[in-house]
Amino acid sequence: MTCKVKIVWDNESDSWYTDADAPLNMVLTSGSFDALVERVRMAAPDMLELNEGYKGPFKLIFEVIREDEMELVS
């Protein structure tokens, strides 16, 4: 089984959050990218079991999105 997890940077809250589609269906947040990836890794097996009744091996694919706005001053 393969699960895709989108990790997005939110400038307003100064944090990372997940937007995971089925079968994970989880939304997590963290101020640290590495901490968020670890939270996903720890929660994913439980979410797969709760949402799908699945207990086998799985692959996580992370899509990372970070957008920054900058104003150039001369």
PDB file of N, H, CA, C and O in Angstrom:
ATOM      1  N   MET A   1       0.850  -1.172   0.000  1.00  0.00           N
ATOM      2  CA  MET A   1       0.000   0.000   0.000  1.00  0.00           C
ATOM      3  C   MET A   1       0.893   1.233   0.000  1.00  0.00           C
ATOM      4  O   MET A   1       1.919   1.263   0.680  1.00  0.00           O
ATOM      5  N   THR A   2       0.504   2.245  -0.761  1.00  0.00           N
ATOM      6  H   THR A   2      -0.329   2.221  -1.313  1.00  0.00           H
ATOM      7  CA  THR A   2       1.232   3.510  -0.833  1.00  0.00           C
ATOM      8  C   THR A   2       0.321   4.639  -0.365  1.00  0.00           C
ATOM      9  O   THR A   2      -0.833   4.733  -0.784  1.00  0.00           O
ATOM     10  N   CYS A   3       0.849   5.490   0.504  1.00  0.00           N
ATOM     11  H   CYS A   3       1.786   5.413   0.845  1.00  0.00           H
ATOM     12  CA  CYS A   3       0.094   6.616   1.039  1.00  0.00           C
ATOM     13  C   CYS A   3       0.850   7.898   0.746  1.00  0.00           C
ATOM     14  O   CYS A   3       2.048   7.993   1.009  1.00  0.00           O
ATOM     15  N   LYS A   4       0.156   8.877   0.207  1.00  0.00           N
ATOM     16  H   LYS A   4      -0.818   8.800  -0.006  1.00  0.00           H
ATOM     17  CA  LYS A   4       0.764  10.161  -0.113  1.00  0.00           C
ATOM     18  C   LYS A   4       0.375  11.177   0.956  1.00  0.00           C
ATOM     19  O   LYS A   4      -0.795  11.313   1.311  1.00  0.00           O
ATOM     20  N   VAL A   5       1.381  11.886   1.459  1.00  0.00           N
ATOM     21  H   VAL A   5       2.332  11.776   1.171  1.00  0.00           H
ATOM     22  CA  VAL A   5       1.161  12.898   2.484  1.00  0.00           C
ATOM     23  C   VAL A   5       1.751  14.209   1.973  1.00  0.00           C
ATOM     24  O   VAL A   5       2.941  14.291   1.669  1.00  0.00           O
ATOM     25  N   LYS A   6       0.905  15.227   1.885  1.00  0.00           N
ATOM     26  H   LYS A   6      -0.062  15.160   2.132  1.00  0.00           H
ATOM     27  CA  LYS A   6       1.369  16.553   1.482  1.00  0.00           C
ATOM     28  C   LYS A   6       1.724  17.318   2.753  1.00  0.00           C
ATOM     29  O   LYS A   6       0.921  17.406   3.682  1.00  0.00           O
ATOM     30  N   ILE A   7       2.950  17.874   2.782  1.00  0.00           N
ATOM     31  H   ILE A   7       3.602  17.802   2.027  1.00  0.00           H
ATOM     32  CA  ILE A   7       3.388  18.693   3.909  1.00  0.00           C
ATOM     33  C   ILE A   7       3.537  20.114   3.395  1.00  0.00           C
ATOM     34  O   ILE A   7       4.248  20.364   2.422  1.00  0.00           O
ATOM     35  N   VAL A   8       2.851  21.050   4.064  1.00  0.00           N
ATOM     36  H   VAL A   8       2.273  20.846   4.855  1.00  0.00           H
ATOM     37  CA  VAL A   8       2.776  22.430   3.596  1.00  0.00           C
ATOM     38  C   VAL A   8       3.259  23.374   4.685  1.00  0.00           C
ATOM     39  O   VAL A   8       2.932  23.204   5.859  1.00  0.00           O
ATOM     40  N   TRP A   9       4.046  24.376   4.281  1.00  0.00           N
ATOM     41  H   TRP A   9       4.311  24.514   3.326  1.00  0.00           H
ATOM     42  CA  TRP A   9       4.488  25.424   5.196  1.00  0.00           C
ATOM     43  C   TRP A   9       3.441  26.529   5.228  1.00  0.00           C
ATOM     44  O   TRP A   9       2.988  26.988   4.180  1.00  0.00           O
ATOM     45  N   ASP A  10       3.052  26.959   6.432  1.00  0.00           N
ATOM     46  H   ASP A  10       3.419  26.586   7.284  1.00  0.00           H
ATOM     47  CA  ASP A  10       2.085  28.038   6.612  1.00  0.00           C
ATOM     48  C   ASP A  10       2.805  29.243   7.203  1.00  0.00           C
ATOM     49  O   ASP A  10       3.155  29.250   8.384  1.00  0.00           O
ATOM     50  N   ASN A  11       3.025  30.264   6.376  1.00  0.00           N
ATOM     51  H   ASN A  11       2.741  30.259   5.417  1.00  0.00           H
ATOM     52  CA  ASN A  11       3.726  31.467   6.835  1.00  0.00           C
ATOM     53  C   ASN A  11       3.003  32.165   7.982  1.00  0.00           C
ATOM     54  O   ASN A  11       3.648  32.675   8.898  1.00  0.00           O
ATOM     55  N   GLU A  12       1.682  32.193   7.944  1.00  0.00           N
ATOM     56  H   GLU A  12       1.158  31.779   7.200  1.00  0.00           H
ATOM     57  CA  GLU A  12       0.921  32.926   8.957  1.00  0.00           C
ATOM     58  C   GLU A  12       1.069  32.316  10.351  1.00  0.00           C
ATOM     59  O   GLU A  12       1.192  33.044  11.336  1.00  0.00           O
ATOM     60  N   SER A  13       1.058  31.010  10.436  1.00  0.00           N
ATOM     61  H   SER A  13       0.959  30.419   9.636  1.00  0.00           H
ATOM     62  CA  SER A  13       1.184  30.370  11.750  1.00  0.00           C
ATOM     63  C   SER A  13       2.611  29.927  12.050  1.00  0.00           C
ATOM     64  O   SER A  13       2.893  29.410  13.131  1.00  0.00           O
ATOM     65  N   ASP A  14       3.514  30.132  11.085  1.00  0.00           N
ATOM     66  H   ASP A  14       3.285  30.552  10.206  1.00  0.00           H
ATOM     67  CA  ASP A  14       4.923  29.759  11.245  1.00  0.00           C
ATOM     68  C   ASP A  14       5.049  28.280  11.623  1.00  0.00           C
ATOM     69  O   ASP A  14       5.770  27.918  12.553  1.00  0.00           O
ATOM     70  N   SER A  15       4.321  27.430  10.868  1.00  0.00           N
ATOM     71  H   SER A  15       3.735  27.724  10.112  1.00  0.00           H
ATOM     72  CA  SER A  15       4.352  26.000  11.166  1.00  0.00           C
ATOM     73  C   SER A  15       4.111  25.180   9.899  1.00  0.00           C
ATOM     74  O   SER A  15       3.667  25.698   8.874  1.00  0.00           O
ATOM     75  N   TRP A  16       4.415  23.892  10.001  1.00  0.00           N
ATOM     76  H   TRP A  16       4.775  23.471  10.833  1.00  0.00           H
ATOM     77  CA  TRP A  16       4.153  22.921   8.943  1.00  0.00           C
ATOM     78  C   TRP A  16       2.870  22.185   9.283  1.00  0.00           C
ATOM     79  O   TRP A  16       2.562  21.984  10.458  1.00  0.00           O
ATOM     80  N   TYR A  17       2.110  21.777   8.255  1.00  0.00           N
ATOM     81  H   TYR A  17       2.360  21.940   7.301  1.00  0.00           H
ATOM     82  CA  TYR A  17       0.933  20.949   8.490  1.00  0.00           C
ATOM     83  C   TYR A  17       0.815  19.907   7.387  1.00  0.00           C
ATOM     84  O   TYR A  17       1.363  20.071   6.297  1.00  0.00           O
ATOM     85  N   THR A  18       0.090  18.830   7.688  1.00  0.00           N
ATOM     86  H   THR A  18      -0.354  18.696   8.574  1.00  0.00           H
ATOM     87  CA  THR A  18      -0.123  17.771   6.711  1.00  0.00           C
ATOM     88  C   THR A  18      -1.511  17.892   6.112  1.00  0.00           C
ATOM     89  O   THR A  18      -2.440  18.428   6.716  1.00  0.00           O
ATOM     90  N   ASP A  19      -1.610  17.377   4.917  1.00  0.00           N
ATOM     91  H   ASP A  19      -0.856  16.941   4.426  1.00  0.00           H
ATOM     92  CA  ASP A  19      -2.893  17.271   4.225  1.00  0.00           C
ATOM     93  C   ASP A  19      -2.877  15.897   3.566  1.00  0.00           C
ATOM     94  O   ASP A  19      -2.540  15.764   2.389  1.00  0.00           O
ATOM     95  N   ALA A  20      -3.240  14.888   4.332  1.00  0.00           N
ATOM     96  H   ALA A  20      -3.514  14.996   5.288  1.00  0.00           H
ATOM     97  CA  ALA A  20      -3.147  13.510   3.849  1.00  0.00           C
ATOM     98  C   ALA A  20      -4.497  13.027   3.341  1.00  0.00           C
ATOM     99  O   ALA A  20      -5.501  13.085   4.051  1.00  0.00           O
ATOM    100  N   ASP A  21      -4.507  12.553   2.107  1.00  0.00           N
ATOM    101  H   ASP A  21      -3.691  12.506   1.530  1.00  0.00           H
ATOM    102  CA  ASP A  21      -5.720  11.986   1.517  1.00  0.00           C
ATOM    103  C   ASP A  21      -5.964  10.597   2.082  1.00  0.00           C
ATOM    104  O   ASP A  21      -5.163  10.070   2.855  1.00  0.00           O
ATOM    105  N   ALA A  22      -7.091  10.015   1.678  1.00  0.00           N
ATOM    106  H   ALA A  22      -7.742  10.443   1.050  1.00  0.00           H
ATOM    107  CA  ALA A  22      -7.395   8.639   2.056  1.00  0.00           C
ATOM    108  C   ALA A  22      -6.243   7.758   1.569  1.00  0.00           C
ATOM    109  O   ALA A  22      -5.695   8.037   0.502  1.00  0.00           O
ATOM    110  N   PRO A  23      -5.864   6.750   2.268  1.00  0.00           N
ATOM    111  CA  PRO A  23      -6.540   6.164   3.418  1.00  0.00           C
ATOM    112  C   PRO A  23      -6.102   6.732   4.773  1.00  0.00           C
ATOM    113  O   PRO A  23      -6.678   6.358   5.795  1.00  0.00           O
ATOM    114  N   LEU A  24      -5.109   7.617   4.813  1.00  0.00           N
ATOM    115  H   LEU A  24      -4.641   7.921   3.983  1.00  0.00           H
ATOM    116  CA  LEU A  24      -4.647   8.129   6.113  1.00  0.00           C
ATOM    117  C   LEU A  24      -5.617   9.136   6.732  1.00  0.00           C
ATOM    118  O   LEU A  24      -5.926   9.057   7.921  1.00  0.00           O
ATOM    119  N   ASN A  25      -6.092  10.079   5.925  1.00  0.00           N
ATOM    120  H   ASN A  25      -5.841  10.144   4.960  1.00  0.00           H
ATOM    121  CA  ASN A  25      -7.043  11.087   6.419  1.00  0.00           C
ATOM    122  C   ASN A  25      -6.605  11.720   7.730  1.00  0.00           C
ATOM    123  O   ASN A  25      -7.373  11.765   8.691  1.00  0.00           O
ATOM    124  N   MET A  26      -5.362  12.214   7.770  1.00  0.00           N
ATOM    125  H   MET A  26      -4.738  12.178   6.989  1.00  0.00           H
ATOM    126  CA  MET A  26      -4.895  12.830   9.006  1.00  0.00           C
ATOM    127  C   MET A  26      -4.378  14.233   8.746  1.00  0.00           C
ATOM    128  O   MET A  26      -3.788  14.518   7.704  1.00  0.00           O
ATOM    129  N   VAL A  27      -4.613  15.097   9.717  1.00  0.00           N
ATOM    130  H   VAL A  27      -5.092  14.865  10.563  1.00  0.00           H
ATOM    131  CA  VAL A  27      -4.082  16.451   9.673  1.00  0.00           C
ATOM    132  C   VAL A  27      -3.297  16.652  10.960  1.00  0.00           C
ATOM    133  O   VAL A  27      -3.845  16.570  12.059  1.00  0.00           O
ATOM    134  N   LEU A  28      -2.005  16.916  10.806  1.00  0.00           N
ATOM    135  H   LEU A  28      -1.560  16.983   9.913  1.00  0.00           H
ATOM    136  CA  LEU A  28      -1.120  17.147  11.941  1.00  0.00           C
ATOM    137  C   LEU A  28      -0.376  18.454  11.712  1.00  0.00           C
ATOM    138  O   LEU A  28      -0.236  18.889  10.569  1.00  0.00           O
ATOM    139  N   THR A  29       0.102  19.088  12.780  1.00  0.00           N
ATOM    140  H   THR A  29      -0.012  18.734  13.708  1.00  0.00           H
ATOM    141  CA  THR A  29       0.889  20.315  12.657  1.00  0.00           C
ATOM    142  C   THR A  29       2.126  20.231  13.536  1.00  0.00           C
ATOM    143  O   THR A  29       2.175  19.477  14.507  1.00  0.00           O
ATOM    144  N   SER A  30       3.132  21.033  13.165  1.00  0.00           N
ATOM    145  H   SER A  30       3.092  21.646  12.376  1.00  0.00           H
ATOM    146  CA  SER A  30       4.350  21.119  13.957  1.00  0.00           C
ATOM    147  C   SER A  30       5.146  22.341  13.511  1.00  0.00           C
ATOM    148  O   SER A  30       5.048  22.764  12.359  1.00  0.00           O
ATOM    149  N   GLY A  31       5.921  22.900  14.410  1.00  0.00           N
ATOM    150  H   GLY A  31       6.000  22.557  15.346  1.00  0.00           H
ATOM    151  CA  GLY A  31       6.800  24.003  14.074  1.00  0.00           C
ATOM    152  C   GLY A  31       8.066  23.528  13.379  1.00  0.00           C
ATOM    153  O   GLY A  31       8.802  24.335  12.811  1.00  0.00           O
ATOM    154  N   SER A  32       8.324  22.227  13.419  1.00  0.00           N
ATOM    155  H   SER A  32       7.726  21.572  13.881  1.00  0.00           H
ATOM    156  CA  SER A  32       9.534  21.649  12.838  1.00  0.00           C
ATOM    157  C   SER A  32       9.166  20.640  11.749  1.00  0.00           C
ATOM    158  O   SER A  32       8.319  19.771  11.956  1.00  0.00           O
ATOM    159  N   PHE A  33       9.809  20.765  10.592  1.00  0.00           N
ATOM    160  H   PHE A  33      10.497  21.471  10.424  1.00  0.00           H
ATOM    161  CA  PHE A  33       9.570  19.827   9.494  1.00  0.00           C
ATOM    162  C   PHE A  33       9.915  18.401   9.921  1.00  0.00           C
ATOM    163  O   PHE A  33       9.110  17.488   9.736  1.00  0.00           O
ATOM    164  N   ASP A  34      11.108  18.203  10.489  1.00  0.00           N
ATOM    165  H   ASP A  34      11.763  18.944  10.639  1.00  0.00           H
ATOM    166  CA  ASP A  34      11.536  16.856  10.880  1.00  0.00           C
ATOM    167  C   ASP A  34      10.614  16.248  11.934  1.00  0.00           C
ATOM    168  O   ASP A  34      10.317  15.054  11.889  1.00  0.00           O
ATOM    169  N   ALA A  35      10.162  17.067  12.879  1.00  0.00           N
ATOM    170  H   ALA A  35      10.402  18.037  12.915  1.00  0.00           H
ATOM    171  CA  ALA A  35       9.242  16.563  13.907  1.00  0.00           C
ATOM    172  C   ALA A  35       7.915  16.140  13.281  1.00  0.00           C
ATOM    173  O   ALA A  35       7.315  15.149  13.698  1.00  0.00           O
ATOM    174  N   LEU A  36       7.460  16.890  12.284  1.00  0.00           N
ATOM    175  H   LEU A  36       7.947  17.695  11.945  1.00  0.00           H
ATOM    176  CA  LEU A  36       6.196  16.540  11.631  1.00  0.00           C
ATOM    177  C   LEU A  36       6.320  15.226  10.858  1.00  0.00           C
ATOM    178  O   LEU A  36       5.420  14.388  10.910  1.00  0.00           O
ATOM    179  N   VAL A  37       7.416  15.048  10.154  1.00  0.00           N
ATOM    180  H   VAL A  37       8.147  15.729  10.112  1.00  0.00           H
ATOM    181  CA  VAL A  37       7.624  13.785   9.433  1.00  0.00           C
ATOM    182  C   VAL A  37       7.617  12.624  10.421  1.00  0.00           C
ATOM    183  O   VAL A  37       7.027  11.581  10.139  1.00  0.00           O
ATOM    184  N   GLU A  38       8.257  12.786  11.561  1.00  0.00           N
ATOM    185  H   GLU A  38       8.736  13.633  11.790  1.00  0.00           H
ATOM    186  CA  GLU A  38       8.283  11.718  12.566  1.00  0.00           C
ATOM    187  C   GLU A  38       6.880  11.466  13.131  1.00  0.00           C
ATOM    188  O   GLU A  38       6.513  10.316  13.373  1.00  0.00           O
ATOM    189  N   ARG A  39       6.097  12.520  13.343  1.00  0.00           N
ATOM    190  H   ARG A  39       6.395  13.454  13.146  1.00  0.00           H
ATOM    191  CA  ARG A  39       4.713  12.354  13.823  1.00  0.00           C
ATOM    192  C   ARG A  39       3.885  11.564  12.813  1.00  0.00           C
ATOM    193  O   ARG A  39       3.092  10.701  13.191  1.00  0.00           O
ATOM    194  N   VAL A  40       4.071  11.862  11.529  1.00  0.00           N
ATOM    195  H   VAL A  40       4.715  12.563  11.222  1.00  0.00           H
ATOM    196  CA  VAL A  40       3.347  11.127  10.477  1.00  0.00           C
ATOM    197  C   VAL A  40       3.748   9.655  10.513  1.00  0.00           C
ATOM    198  O   VAL A  40       2.895   8.770  10.459  1.00  0.00           O
ATOM    199  N   ARG A  41       5.046   9.403  10.604  1.00  0.00           N
ATOM    200  H   ARG A  41       5.740  10.122  10.648  1.00  0.00           H
ATOM    201  CA  ARG A  41       5.530   8.015  10.633  1.00  0.00           C
ATOM    202  C   ARG A  41       4.961   7.236  11.816  1.00  0.00           C
ATOM    203  O   ARG A  41       4.658   6.049  11.696  1.00  0.00           O
ATOM    204  N   MET A  42       4.815   7.908  12.958  1.00  0.00           N
ATOM    205  H   MET A  42       5.060   8.872  13.056  1.00  0.00           H
ATOM    206  CA  MET A  42       4.293   7.237  14.153  1.00  0.00           C
ATOM    207  C   MET A  42       2.777   7.034  14.064  1.00  0.00           C
ATOM    208  O   MET A  42       2.268   6.016  14.532  1.00  0.00           O
ATOM    209  N   ALA A  43       2.050   7.984  13.471  1.00  0.00           N
ATOM    210  H   ALA A  43       2.464   8.812  13.091  1.00  0.00           H
ATOM    211  CA  ALA A  43       0.586   7.913  13.430  1.00  0.00           C
ATOM    212  C   ALA A  43       0.050   7.068  12.274  1.00  0.00           C
ATOM    213  O   ALA A  43      -1.040   6.504  12.373  1.00  0.00           O
ATOM    214  N   ALA A  44       0.805   6.977  11.188  1.00  0.00           N
ATOM    215  H   ALA A  44       1.690   7.435  11.108  1.00  0.00           H
ATOM    216  CA  ALA A  44       0.314   6.308   9.979  1.00  0.00           C
ATOM    217  C   ALA A  44      -0.155   4.867  10.206  1.00  0.00           C
ATOM    218  O   ALA A  44      -1.234   4.518   9.726  1.00  0.00           O
ATOM    219  N   PRO A  45       0.589   4.020  10.906  1.00  0.00           N
ATOM    220  CA  PRO A  45       0.098   2.643  11.093  1.00  0.00           C
ATOM    221  C   PRO A  45      -1.261   2.589  11.798  1.00  0.00           C
ATOM    222  O   PRO A  45      -2.132   1.810  11.412  1.00  0.00           O
ATOM    223  N   ASP A  46      -1.438   3.419  12.833  1.00  0.00           N
ATOM    224  H   ASP A  46      -0.730   4.051  13.147  1.00  0.00           H
ATOM    225  CA  ASP A  46      -2.719   3.438  13.548  1.00  0.00           C
ATOM    226  C   ASP A  46      -3.844   3.945  12.654  1.00  0.00           C
ATOM    227  O   ASP A  46      -4.951   3.405  12.674  1.00  0.00           O
ATOM    228  N   MET A  47      -3.560   4.990  11.863  1.00  0.00           N
ATOM    229  H   MET A  47      -2.661   5.428  11.846  1.00  0.00           H
ATOM    230  CA  MET A  47      -4.593   5.545  10.986  1.00  0.00           C
ATOM    231  C   MET A  47      -4.998   4.541   9.912  1.00  0.00           C
ATOM    232  O   MET A  47      -6.177   4.438   9.575  1.00  0.00           O
ATOM    233  N   LEU A  48      -4.030   3.800   9.370  1.00  0.00           N
ATOM    234  H   LEU A  48      -3.072   3.884   9.643  1.00  0.00           H
ATOM    235  CA  LEU A  48      -4.355   2.779   8.375  1.00  0.00           C
ATOM    236  C   LEU A  48      -5.223   1.682   8.977  1.00  0.00           C
ATOM    237  O   LEU A  48      -6.162   1.196   8.346  1.00  0.00           O
ATOM    238  N   GLU A  49      -4.895   1.300  10.207  1.00  0.00           N
ATOM    239  H   GLU A  49      -4.132   1.694  10.720  1.00  0.00           H
ATOM    240  CA  GLU A  49      -5.685   0.253  10.852  1.00  0.00           C
ATOM    241  C   GLU A  49      -7.101   0.758  11.171  1.00  0.00           C
ATOM    242  O   GLU A  49      -8.078   0.043  10.946  1.00  0.00           O
ATOM    243  N   LEU A  50      -7.214   1.988  11.694  1.00  0.00           N
ATOM    244  H   LEU A  50      -6.421   2.569  11.876  1.00  0.00           H
ATOM    245  CA  LEU A  50      -8.528   2.539  12.033  1.00  0.00           C
ATOM    246  C   LEU A  50      -9.388   2.798  10.801  1.00  0.00           C
ATOM    247  O   LEU A  50     -10.576   2.473  10.794  1.00  0.00           O
ATOM    248  N   ASN A  51      -8.798   3.379   9.761  1.00  0.00           N
ATOM    249  H   ASN A  51      -7.834   3.643   9.766  1.00  0.00           H
ATOM    250  CA  ASN A  51      -9.573   3.783   8.583  1.00  0.00           C
ATOM    251  C   ASN A  51      -9.831   2.647   7.595  1.00  0.00           C
ATOM    252  O   ASN A  51     -10.868   2.613   6.933  1.00  0.00           O
ATOM    253  N   GLU A  52      -8.878   1.717   7.501  1.00  0.00           N
ATOM    254  H   GLU A  52      -8.035   1.744   8.039  1.00  0.00           H
ATOM    255  CA  GLU A  52      -8.973   0.679   6.467  1.00  0.00           C
ATOM    256  C   GLU A  52      -8.922  -0.741   7.010  1.00  0.00           C
ATOM    257  O   GLU A  52      -9.151  -1.693   6.263  1.00  0.00           O
ATOM    258  N   GLY A  53      -8.628  -0.899   8.287  1.00  0.00           N
ATOM    259  H   GLY A  53      -8.442  -0.126   8.894  1.00  0.00           H
ATOM    260  CA  GLY A  53      -8.447  -2.241   8.831  1.00  0.00           C
ATOM    261  C   GLY A  53      -7.183  -2.900   8.309  1.00  0.00           C
ATOM    262  O   GLY A  53      -7.074  -4.126   8.314  1.00  0.00           O
ATOM    263  N   TYR A  54      -6.208  -2.081   7.849  1.00  0.00           N
ATOM    264  H   TYR A  54      -6.297  -1.085   7.845  1.00  0.00           H
ATOM    265  CA  TYR A  54      -4.992  -2.582   7.210  1.00  0.00           C
ATOM    266  C   TYR A  54      -3.855  -2.631   8.214  1.00  0.00           C
ATOM    267  O   TYR A  54      -3.626  -1.671   8.951  1.00  0.00           O
ATOM    268  N   LYS A  55      -3.131  -3.768   8.245  1.00  0.00           N
ATOM    269  H   LYS A  55      -3.317  -4.548   7.647  1.00  0.00           H
ATOM    270  CA  LYS A  55      -2.025  -3.941   9.183  1.00  0.00           C
ATOM    271  C   LYS A  55      -0.732  -4.350   8.493  1.00  0.00           C
ATOM    272  O   LYS A  55       0.229  -4.710   9.172  1.00  0.00           O
ATOM    273  N   GLY A  56      -0.678  -4.306   7.167  1.00  0.00           N
ATOM    274  H   GLY A  56      -1.459  -4.014   6.616  1.00  0.00           H
ATOM    275  CA  GLY A  56       0.503  -4.765   6.445  1.00  0.00           C
ATOM    276  C   GLY A  56       1.520  -3.662   6.192  1.00  0.00           C
ATOM    277  O   GLY A  56       1.393  -2.552   6.710  1.00  0.00           O
ATOM    278  N   PRO A  57       2.528  -3.981   5.392  1.00  0.00           N
ATOM    279  CA  PRO A  57       3.548  -2.996   5.058  1.00  0.00           C
ATOM    280  C   PRO A  57       2.965  -1.887   4.170  1.00  0.00           C
ATOM    281  O   PRO A  57       2.003  -2.108   3.435  1.00  0.00           O
ATOM    282  N   PHE A  58       3.556  -0.711   4.250  1.00  0.00           N
ATOM    283  H   PHE A  58       4.338  -0.532   4.847  1.00  0.00           H
ATOM    284  CA  PHE A  58       3.094   0.410   3.431  1.00  0.00           C
ATOM    285  C   PHE A  58       4.254   1.354   3.142  1.00  0.00           C
ATOM    286  O   PHE A  58       5.282   1.323   3.819  1.00  0.00           O
ATOM    287  N   LYS A  59       4.076   2.173   2.149  1.00  0.00           N
ATOM    288  H   LYS A  59       3.241   2.199   1.600  1.00  0.00           H
ATOM    289  CA  LYS A  59       5.080   3.147   1.743  1.00  0.00           C
ATOM    290  C   LYS A  59       4.481   4.539   1.921  1.00  0.00           C
ATOM    291  O   LYS A  59       3.333   4.780   1.549  1.00  0.00           O
ATOM    292  N   LEU A  60       5.271   5.460   2.498  1.00  0.00           N
ATOM    293  H   LEU A  60       6.203   5.265   2.801  1.00  0.00           H
ATOM    294  CA  LEU A  60       4.857   6.859   2.616  1.00  0.00           C
ATOM    295  C   LEU A  60       5.586   7.678   1.565  1.00  0.00           C
ATOM    296  O   LEU A  60       6.808   7.595   1.446  1.00  0.00           O
ATOM    297  N   ILE A  61       4.850   8.461   0.812  1.00  0.00           N
ATOM    298  H   ILE A  61       3.857   8.529   0.909  1.00  0.00           H
ATOM    299  CA  ILE A  61       5.425   9.403  -0.145  1.00  0.00           C
ATOM    300  C   ILE A  61       5.084  10.799   0.354  1.00  0.00           C
ATOM    301  O   ILE A  61       3.913  11.125   0.550  1.00  0.00           O
ATOM    302  N   PHE A  62       6.108  11.624   0.561  1.00  0.00           N
ATOM    303  H   PHE A  62       7.059  11.359   0.402  1.00  0.00           H
ATOM    304  CA  PHE A  62       5.915  12.983   1.046  1.00  0.00           C
ATOM    305  C   PHE A  62       6.063  13.968  -0.100  1.00  0.00           C
ATOM    306  O   PHE A  62       7.044  13.930  -0.843  1.00  0.00           O
ATOM    307  N   GLU A  63       5.087  14.846  -0.237  1.00  0.00           N
ATOM    308  H   GLU A  63       4.291  14.877   0.366  1.00  0.00           H
ATOM    309  CA  GLU A  63       5.152  15.968  -1.169  1.00  0.00           C
ATOM    310  C   GLU A  63       5.261  17.215  -0.300  1.00  0.00           C
ATOM    311  O   GLU A  63       4.380  17.485   0.516  1.00  0.00           O
ATOM    312  N   VAL A  64       6.347  17.980  -0.474  1.00  0.00           N
ATOM    313  H   VAL A  64       7.063  17.761  -1.136  1.00  0.00           H
ATOM    314  CA  VAL A  64       6.602  19.138   0.381  1.00  0.00           C
ATOM    315  C   VAL A  64       6.388  20.416  -0.412  1.00  0.00           C
ATOM    316  O   VAL A  64       6.907  20.574  -1.517  1.00  0.00           O
ATOM    317  N   ILE A  65       5.610  21.330   0.171  1.00  0.00           N
ATOM    318  H   ILE A  65       5.188  21.201   1.069  1.00  0.00           H
ATOM    319  CA  ILE A  65       5.321  22.601  -0.477  1.00  0.00           C
ATOM    320  C   ILE A  65       5.663  23.721   0.494  1.00  0.00           C
ATOM    321  O   ILE A  65       5.176  23.760   1.624  1.00  0.00           O
ATOM    322  N   ARG A  66       6.514  24.632   0.026  1.00  0.00           N
ATOM    323  H   ARG A  66       6.909  24.601  -0.892  1.00  0.00           H
ATOM    324  CA  ARG A  66       6.835  25.817   0.817  1.00  0.00           C
ATOM    325  C   ARG A  66       6.842  27.021  -0.111  1.00  0.00           C
ATOM    326  O   ARG A  66       7.586  27.069  -1.091  1.00  0.00           O
ATOM    327  N   GLU A  67       6.014  27.973   0.212  1.00  0.00           N
ATOM    328  H   GLU A  67       5.410  27.934   1.008  1.00  0.00           H
ATOM    329  CA  GLU A  67       5.956  29.221  -0.555  1.00  0.00           C
ATOM    330  C   GLU A  67       6.321  30.356   0.384  1.00  0.00           C
ATOM    331  O   GLU A  67       5.798  30.448   1.495  1.00  0.00           O
ATOM    332  N   ASP A  68       7.217  31.218  -0.065  1.00  0.00           N
ATOM    333  H   ASP A  68       7.642  31.144  -0.967  1.00  0.00           H
ATOM    334  CA  ASP A  68       7.596  32.392   0.710  1.00  0.00           C
ATOM    335  C   ASP A  68       7.348  33.628  -0.137  1.00  0.00           C
ATOM    336  O   ASP A  68       7.625  33.629  -1.336  1.00  0.00           O
ATOM    337  N   GLU A  69       6.825  34.685   0.485  1.00  0.00           N
ATOM    338  H   GLU A  69       6.600  34.684   1.459  1.00  0.00           H
ATOM    339  CA  GLU A  69       6.650  35.957  -0.190  1.00  0.00           C
ATOM    340  C   GLU A  69       7.728  36.911   0.305  1.00  0.00           C
ATOM    341  O   GLU A  69       8.003  36.997   1.501  1.00  0.00           O
ATOM    342  N   MET A  70       8.326  37.618  -0.631  1.00  0.00           N
ATOM    343  H   MET A  70       8.103  37.549  -1.603  1.00  0.00           H
ATOM    344  CA  MET A  70       9.379  38.564  -0.289  1.00  0.00           C
ATOM    345  C   MET A  70       9.125  39.888  -0.991  1.00  0.00           C
ATOM    346  O   MET A  70       8.619  39.921  -2.113  1.00  0.00           O
ATOM    347  N   GLU A  71       9.474  40.961  -0.332  1.00  0.00           N
ATOM    348  H   GLU A  71       9.885  40.934   0.579  1.00  0.00           H
ATOM    349  CA  GLU A  71       9.360  42.268  -0.943  1.00  0.00           C
ATOM    350  C   GLU A  71      10.778  42.808  -1.132  1.00  0.00           C
ATOM    351  O   GLU A  71      11.567  42.882  -0.190  1.00  0.00           O
ATOM    352  N   LEU A  72      11.072  43.180  -2.369  1.00  0.00           N
ATOM    353  H   LEU A  72      10.431  43.121  -3.134  1.00  0.00           H
ATOM    354  CA  LEU A  72      12.392  43.732  -2.672  1.00  0.00           C
ATOM    355  C   LEU A  72      12.398  45.218  -2.380  1.00  0.00           C
ATOM    356  O   LEU A  72      11.539  45.962  -2.852  1.00  0.00           O
ATOM    357  N   VAL A  73      13.366  45.637  -1.606  1.00  0.00           N
ATOM    358  H   VAL A  73      14.064  45.032  -1.222  1.00  0.00           H
ATOM    359  CA  VAL A  73      13.486  47.051  -1.253  1.00  0.00           C
ATOM    360  C   VAL A  73      14.811  47.557  -1.818  1.00  0.00           C
ATOM    361  O   VAL A  73      15.862  46.953  -1.604  1.00  0.00           O
ATOM    362  N   SER A  74      14.744  48.688  -2.552  1.00  0.00           N
ATOM    363  H   SER A  74      13.890  49.179  -2.726  1.00  0.00           H
ATOM    364  CA  SER A  74      15.992  49.212  -3.098  1.00  0.00           C
ATOM    365  C   SER A  74      16.532  50.350  -2.290  1.00  0.00           C
ATOM    366  O   SER A  74      17.582  50.900  -2.624  1.00  0.00           O
TER     367      SER A  74
END
